[in-house]
Structures are given as C-alpha cells and as structure tokens.
Amino acid sequence: MNDQDVLQHLLDIEHEASALVLEAQKEADRRIAEQEKLGREEYEKTYKTKSLDFEKSYQEAVAQVKKKYSDLLQTYRQELEDQPVQYQAFNELMHQLLFGGKLE
C-alpha cells in the first residue's frame, strides 16, 4: 500500500466514524424528544388531576362556609325576631334624649 492509499483508507474510516457519530446523535435526539414528550404528558396529566382535586376541595370549602354563614345569619334573625319589641321604653328613651324629660 502506498501513502496515498493509506491516507484514503484513513479518510474513509474518519468518514464512517463521522457518519456513526451523526447517526448516534440523531438517535439520542430522538430518544430525548420522546422522553420529553412522555414527561410533558405525565406532567399535564398529574397537573390536571391535582388541579381538579384542589378545585373540588375549594368548592367544598366554599359551600361549607356559605352554609355556616347562612346558618349563623338565620340564627341571628331568629334571635332578633324572638326579642320583644318595647315601643314604650324606646319612646321614653328618645323623648328623654331629645327633650330631656320623661313622657307623660
């Protein structure tokens, strides 16, 4: 083999190595893209599940607070309705405050 043949042989080997590296890089890129896609899908699935759980918990908490508020308001209204209205005492107090004396 002469020098030119050896040099050509080395260039062919380098070309094959370059082609193998390029093919390996393409395969690595494909695998990375595939794993990114799977990871994204898993993330979105988990995110959606968690957000629905949080939304459900939030809605339940809001419903409980509204019911508690409604119950407290109803209790307060009932307490107000159960108290007797004292018109005479109110009128006497107003007369005393406004005019400084008792009603006669």
Secondary structure as a PSIPRED ss2 file (coil, helix, strand):
# PSIPRED VFORMAT (PSIPRED V4.0)

   1 M C   1.000  0.000  0.000
   2 N C   1.000  0.000  0.000
   3 D H   0.000  1.000  0.000
   4 Q H   0.000  1.000  0.000
   5 D H   0.000  1.000  0.000
   6 V H   0.000  1.000  0.000
   7 L H   0.000  1.000  0.000
   8 Q H   0.000  1.000  0.000
   9 H H   0.000  1.000  0.000
  10 L H   0.000  1.000  0.000
  11 L H   0.000  1.000  0.000
  12 D H   0.000  1.000  0.000
  13 I H   0.000  1.000  0.000
  14 E H   0.000  1.000  0.000
  15 H H   0.000  1.000  0.000
  16 E H   0.000  1.000  0.000
  17 A H   0.000  1.000  0.000
  18 S H   0.000  1.000  0.000
  19 A H   0.000  1.000  0.000
  20 L H   0.000  1.000  0.000
  21 V H   0.000  1.000  0.000
  22 L H   0.000  1.000  0.000
  23 E H   0.000  1.000  0.000
  24 A H   0.000  1.000  0.000
  25 Q H   0.000  1.000  0.000
  26 K H   0.000  1.000  0.000
  27 E H   0.000  1.000  0.000
  28 A H   0.000  1.000  0.000
  29 D H   0.000  1.000  0.000
  30 R H   0.000  1.000  0.000
  31 R H   0.000  1.000  0.000
  32 I H   0.000  1.000  0.000
  33 A H   0.000  1.000  0.000
  34 E H   0.000  1.000  0.000
  35 Q H   0.000  1.000  0.000
  36 E H   0.000  1.000  0.000
  37 K H   0.000  1.000  0.000
  38 L H   0.000  1.000  0.000
  39 G H   0.000  1.000  0.000
  40 R H   0.000  1.000  0.000
  41 E H   0.000  1.000  0.000
  42 E H   0.000  1.000  0.000
  43 Y H   0.000  1.000  0.000
  44 E H   0.000  1.000  0.000
  45 K H   0.000  1.000  0.000
  46 T H   0.000  1.000  0.000
  47 Y H   0.000  1.000  0.000
  48 K H   0.000  1.000  0.000
  49 T H   0.000  1.000  0.000
  50 K H   0.000  1.000  0.000
  51 S H   0.000  1.000  0.000
  52 L H   0.000  1.000  0.000
  53 D H   0.000  1.000  0.000
  54 F H   0.000  1.000  0.000
  55 E H   0.000  1.000  0.000
  56 K H   0.000  1.000  0.000
  57 S H   0.000  1.000  0.000
  58 Y H   0.000  1.000  0.000
  59 Q H   0.000  1.000  0.000
  60 E H   0.000  1.000  0.000
  61 A H   0.000  1.000  0.000
  62 V H   0.000  1.000  0.000
  63 A H   0.000  1.000  0.000
  64 Q H   0.000  1.000  0.000
  65 V H   0.000  1.000  0.000
  66 K H   0.000  1.000  0.000
  67 K H   0.000  1.000  0.000
  68 K H   0.000  1.000  0.000
  69 Y H   0.000  1.000  0.000
  70 S H   0.000  1.000  0.000
  71 D H   0.000  1.000  0.000
  72 L H   0.000  1.000  0.000
  73 L H   0.000  1.000  0.000
  74 Q H   0.000  1.000  0.000
  75 T H   0.000  1.000  0.000
  76 Y H   0.000  1.000  0.000
  77 R H   0.000  1.000  0.000
  78 Q H   0.000  1.000  0.000
  79 E H   0.000  1.000  0.000
  80 L H   0.000  1.000  0.000
  81 E H   0.000  1.000  0.000
  82 D H   0.000  1.000  0.000
  83 Q C   1.000  0.000  0.000
  84 P C   1.000  0.000  0.000
  85 V C   1.000  0.000  0.000
  86 Q C   1.000  0.000  0.000
  87 Y H   0.000  1.000  0.000
  88 Q H   0.000  1.000  0.000
  89 A H   0.000  1.000  0.000
  90 F H   0.000  1.000  0.000
  91 N H   0.000  1.000  0.000
  92 E H   0.000  1.000  0.000
  93 L H   0.000  1.000  0.000
  94 M H   0.000  1.000  0.000
  95 H H   0.000  1.000  0.000
  96 Q H   0.000  1.000  0.000
  97 L H   0.000  1.000  0.000
  98 L H   0.000  1.000  0.000
  99 F H   0.000  1.000  0.000
 100 G C   1.000  0.000  0.000
 101 G C   1.000  0.000  0.000
 102 K C   1.000  0.000  0.000
 103 L C   1.000  0.000  0.000
 104 E C   1.000  0.000  0.000
